[in-house]
Amino acid sequence: MPNGENASDARALPDEGAFPDDGDAAVADPTFPGLLGQTVDLAAVRHNIAAIKKASGSPRLMAVVKADAYSQGAPEVACAALNGGADQLGVATLQESLDLRESLELRGTSATILAWLWHTDEALELEAAVASGIHVGVPSEEHLAAVIAAGRRANVQPRVTAIADTGLNRSGISVVNGAFARVAPKFAEAHLRGEINCTGVFSHLACADEPGNPANDMQAERFREAMGMLADAGVAKQLNHLSNSPASLTRPDLSFDMVRPGLSVYGLEPVAGRTHGLRPVMRWEARIPVIKDVPAGEAISYGRTWTTDRDTRTAIIPCGYADGMPRSASGKFEVSINGVRYPQVGRVCMDQFVVDLGPDAPVRPGDVAVIVGTREGEPTADELAAAAGTINYEILTAPRGRTRRRHVGGVD
């Protein structure tokens, strides 16, 4: 079983009091170090992998850990996902794949890693990737030629997956304009010559967060066409995947050979109004350094956009837009302190924001404010996203700057 979940990168902090293997979600912890902390619950990652597999009905799952595992720590989350039943890992760039491969090796484990966003001029990175066994997504005929050339230089047979554009019209070889039909034989020829090992095809859904949207079935039909083109050309054994998080949870008929969830691995629901027993992975908390009395009629923060209507007390929360707090959420969200919600007031600043406590709140310097929590009644990533006019993905990936990260709930 892969291990090493508690090993940390330079930005991470040692695990202090890891959860039991089936542990409860993390709770507000007044002992976390520093002013601003992010706690990542690896037990929740394992739980979510199992829940997604069950909902999808798929025997195989690729956990997407791109962008440093959605800013949760790729090596630690990857190990947790593998321990939870993930079969493969997915990242965007070649450098991400190389960094993750190295981190996993240092932790004494390995996994199949797929990378899909790269430029044909990345010759050194591509050669290193294919030499180390990284699976490479191929979105064009030019990319296919680059992979074949890299394999020759490295004296290896690159493992590749064709990327079919079935309607997202982002990266990939278009099915609808005939490009995939033209390029599929080239994949097969290179595969049969031993220049590559083509493992199949994958694509990405545009409207999976609307399970009943007809575009999902349209894309699935185009995907089946792409699978058939590869098979007819000579790539008989395929591992094909289409479903992202929302489709994995709500459209088991689209699971094909493997599902490829991202957001749901981190415990956030990808479809509005539906729940699937996921556990949020991330807590974002700050220690209050200053509390002050403010008389009625005084304005708070830049632009003086909010004015006290009574004598009150305020708390300074040391988290600003340099740390990932969206300035667009100013005056529209709440934090939880000692189990009580308090409104944020005035504009979010680079380093801090202000919370109105009211005149008699039993809050003291050193208390912890929960910005994004994991327990019932605490602020959620969805709430902060709504306040900022964005999506929960953006909040999950937001913590940065002076946020100090630690992982709990690891397997010893």
Secondary structure, DSSP 8 states (H G I E B T S, - for coil): ----TT---TTEE--SS---TT-------TT-SSSEEEEEEHHHHHHHHHHHHHHHT-S-BEEE-HHHHHHT-HHHHHHHHHHHT--EEEESSHHHHHHHHHHHHHTT---EEEE----TT-HHHHHHHHHTT-EEEE-SHHHHHHHHHHHHHHTS--EEEEEEESSS-SSSEESTTSHHHHHHHHHHHHHHTTS-EEEEEE---SSTTSTT-HHHHHHHHHHHHHHHHHHHHT--S---B---HHHHHH-GGG-TTBB--SGGGGT--SSTT---S----EEEEEE--EEEEE-TT-EETGGG-EE-SSSEEEEEE---GGGT--GGGTTS-EEEETTEEEEEES---SS-EEEEEESS----TT-EEEEE-SSTTS--HHHHHHHHTS-HHHHHT---TT-EEEEES---
